[in-house]
Amino acid sequence: MVATLEQRDFPVDQLKLLASTRGAGTKIEFKGKEYTVEVMTENSFAGMDIGLFSPGGSVSEKFAPIAGKAGCVVIDNTSAFRMDPQVPLVVPEVNAHAIARYGTKNIIANPNCSTIQMVVALKPIHDVARIKRVVVSTYQAVSGTGKRAVKELEDQVLAIYGNKEVTKTGLPPPDRLQLSSSH
């Protein structure tokens, strides 16, 4: 996100980089100046105009409303607010007008990555010839869940290969994985 802000020469008077205690202290360069990542707290958002959030759903659920109440407009990249009727779900190339509804909670959500690219491609088609229905099946990588999920999947595959019992700690066993589809 920082690299994109710099590449697009986004007007930034003050940049504050936030993370958990694990990421705090990291140094990141922006427009020739080095910034130190700070620990995100309830008081981190005073005086901030825009917050670009991508910390994981549970962190966004906790901190995005706090930031919004502090007057910071949050653009959330997690799944935390995608189904919230008071939070606009926006893909700027498709429905930029929906951004105007951000004021209820000061939060703007976006769909997941596979949905974004699909609706950007479908929008011009829809504008010419109304699309009535789209059926989509996505098969997303377990790696999006994190390192522990990848390790668990590896352990499950080895157990199946070795004709051993599959243990479950965080993911469903392979024979119970649900495929998701959107309409």
N, C-alpha and C positions, 0 to 999 in steps of 0.2 A: 504494500500500500504506500509506503514511504517513497519507494522508487517511482511509482506511478505519479504521485503528487509532484515529485521533482521533474519527471519527464514532461509532464503536462504544464509545468510552470504554474501550478495552482497557487493562488495568492495566500500565503501563510505568514502571519505576523508573529505568531507564537506557536511552537510545536511542543507538545507534551506526549511522550511515549510511555505507555503503561503496560505492565505485565504482572504476573504473580511474583512471589518472592524468588521463584526459580529463575525467572528471566530478568529480574531487576539487576541493574549494574551493567548490563550489556551496553556496548557503545554502538551507535548507528549514525552514519553521516547523512546529512541532508543539506543540499546546496552549499557544500564546502564547510559546513560547521558540524562538529561532533556533538551528539546528544546522548545523554545517559538515560536508559530506561528506568523508570521509577515503579515502585510498587503501587498497584491500583488500590485505592481506598474509597470509602464513601465521600471523602472530601476532595477527590481528585478532579472534579469537574467544574468547580467554581470558575467563572470567567471564560469557559470554553464555549465556542459557538457550535462546533461540529465534532462529533465523535465517530470515528470509523471503528466499528466493533467486529472482531472475529476471534473471540476468546474461547468459544465453545458455548453450547446452549445454556448450561447451568450458570455460568458466569454472566452471560448476557441477561438471563432472567433476573439475576440479582442486581447487576449494576446499571443496565440500560434505563430502568425506571428512575433510579437515583440520579443518573446523569440528566435525564429528561426533566425531572423536577428542578434541577439546578439551572435549567435554561439551555442546556446543550442539546442540539438536534442529533440524535443517534441514527446512523445508518448501519443497521445490523446485518451481518453476513452469516448469522447462524440460523438454525431452525426455530429458535425460541419464540418468535413472534409471527411466524408465517401464517398461522391459522387464527390470529387475533383479529376480530372484525374491526377493532379500533385502530389498527395499525395498517397503513397502506402497504400493499405488496407491489413493488415497483421494479420494472425493467425500463429504464429511461427511453430506450429506443422504441418501446412498444406503448407504454402508458404513462408518460411523464406527467400528464395532467393529474394523476393520482397522488403525486407528491404533496399536493395542496392539502390533503387530509392528515398530514403528519401532526398537526397541532394538538390533537387530543392527548397524546402521550409523549409527543416530541420524539417519536421513533418511526423510522421507515425500515421496512423489511425487504429482502429480496428472495426470490425463489432459489431452489438449489441449482447447481451448475448445469445439470442436464436440461432442466426446464428453461433456464435463461437462453441458452444457445438455440433451443428449439423454437421458442416464441419469437426470437429475433428473426429467424429464418421464415417462420410462418406468417408474420405480420404483413409483409408486402403481398403475399398470396391472398390473405384474408381481405385486404383492402380492395383487391381486384375481383375476387370471386369468394364470397362469404364461405368460410369453413364452418361446417355445422358440428363436426365431431372429429376428434383425434384420439386414437388409442395408442398409448405408449407403454412399453415395458423397458425398464432400465435394469442393468445388471452392474451394480456399482461395487468397486473394490472394497474388500474388508479393510484395506490399509487406511481408508478414510476414518475408521474408528480408532486407529492408534496402534502403537507398537504392541501393547499387550494383546489386542485382538488378533494381530497377525501371528503372534506366538501361539495363542490358543488355537487358531485355525491350523497351524503347522502341527501342533500336538494332536489335534483331532484327526488330521489326515494320516499321521503316522500310526495312531491307534487303529484306525480303520484298516490300513495296510497290514498291520501286524495282527489283525483279527482280535483286537483287545477292546475293552469297553471304552467308549468315548465319554470323557468327563467334560462337564459344562461348568464354566465359571462366569462367563459374561456373554457369550454368544450362544445361540441355539445350536444343537448338534446339526451336522450337515443334512440329515434326513428330515429336519423340521424347519429348515430355512424357508422363509416366506418370500416370494417374489412380489414386489410392489409394482403397481401400475397406476397411472394417472390418466384421467380423461379430460 
